[in-house]
């Protein structure tokens, strides 16, 4: 009887192990094929060098030294960082009030407002960026309105092909990525805590600063991380609206893998982007834990 019980227990453990393997096997295989192996290839390529139209498998740190020594690439990285930082800040300034209104103020039309926030995500990224190029152009809505109001005699060019147009477009595109995580955090808040705070004599501003804002920190961190990472690696908006002075790091990476055929240097730039994004994610996770 004991042997039978042990045999049944052993077979049950084997079935559980097999079930666990079948459960986590596909995700692990997906990560291995589409994440670990590609990034491993990029890391390896970043230590090689391009020799005309061939790649010399000669281990060296020349690609990374080139990034550090050349002021052009430092400026491109700074442009990317400053643009991504501005996009993150303005997306938060727009997304948090929108999420707050959706969670605490909107009642009857909450589902409609939520749908209006989500629906831009269902349209093409390129189409949304190109729409702003039309709006900000010389014959676009902004210039036409200024001329109709008599504020300008001719179309002005200050709205397009600069950092302003890139930041404005990316904020419009990435506001939903900030709003939705914050809304999810605010929606989970217990209304009893808010009522208790008000009943104990706290003012609405104090309740917001001491209860609502700290408890919504996970959503803020997640939304800001999305906005920074996605805008830092974007190349569509700078290409369409940035002009020659607003080239970002993703545009340089594309050119290295394309026209320049310098895959090792492009890989080194990609690793730099990856390290910066991982650094931002790490800082965000530490802020969330605190």
C-alpha positions, 0 to 999 in steps of 0.5 A: 500500500505504501509503495503504491502511494509513493508511486502515485505521489511520484507520478503526480510530481512528474505530471506537475513538473511536465505541466509547469514546463508546458506552461513556462516553456513557450514564453521562455522559447519566445524570449530566447528566440526573439530577445536573447539571441538577437540582443546577443548578436548585437552585442557581438557585432558591436565589438567587430568593425566594418571593412569597406562592405565586409565585416571584420571579426576583430574584437575591439572597442573602437565603436564605443570609443568612436561614440565617446570621442565624436561630438556629433554622436554625443550631440545626437544622444543629448538631443534624444535624451532631451526630447524624450525627457520633455515628452515624458514631462509633458505627457505626464502633465497631460496624462495625470489630470486626464486619468484623474478626471476619468477615475474620480470625476467622470461617471456617465461618460466614463466608457466613452472617454476611455474609448476616445483615449484608446482609439488613437492607438488603433491607428497607424503611428506614421499616419498620426505623425504625418497628420501633425506635419500637415497641421503645423505646415505652412498651409496647415491649420495653425498658419491658416488660423493665424492668418485668418485672425490677422495675427500674421501676414504670411505663413510662419515656419517656427512650428515645424522642423524643430524640437517643438514639433517633434515633442508636440507630436510625440506627446500626442502619440504617447499620452495614452501610454501614460494615462492608462497605467495611471488610471489603472492605479487610481481606479484601484484606490479604496474610496474608504481611504479618501473618505476617511482622510476628508472626515478627519479634516484633511483638505482635498489638496492634502488628501491628494498629496498624502494619499492619492499621489503616493498610491498612484506612483506605480502608474506614474512610473510605468507611464513615464517609463513607457513614454521615455523609452518609446520616444527615446527610440523613435525615428518617425517623428524626427524624420518627418518633423525634426529637420536636420538639427533634430536627428535622434539616435534611432535615425543614426542607427538606421542609417548605419544599418542601411546606407552606411553598411556599418553594422558593428557601429550601429550595433554599438549605438543600439547597445548604448540605447539599450543601456540608457533605457535599462538605466531609466527602468532601474531608476523607475523601479527603485522610485516605485519601491520607495 
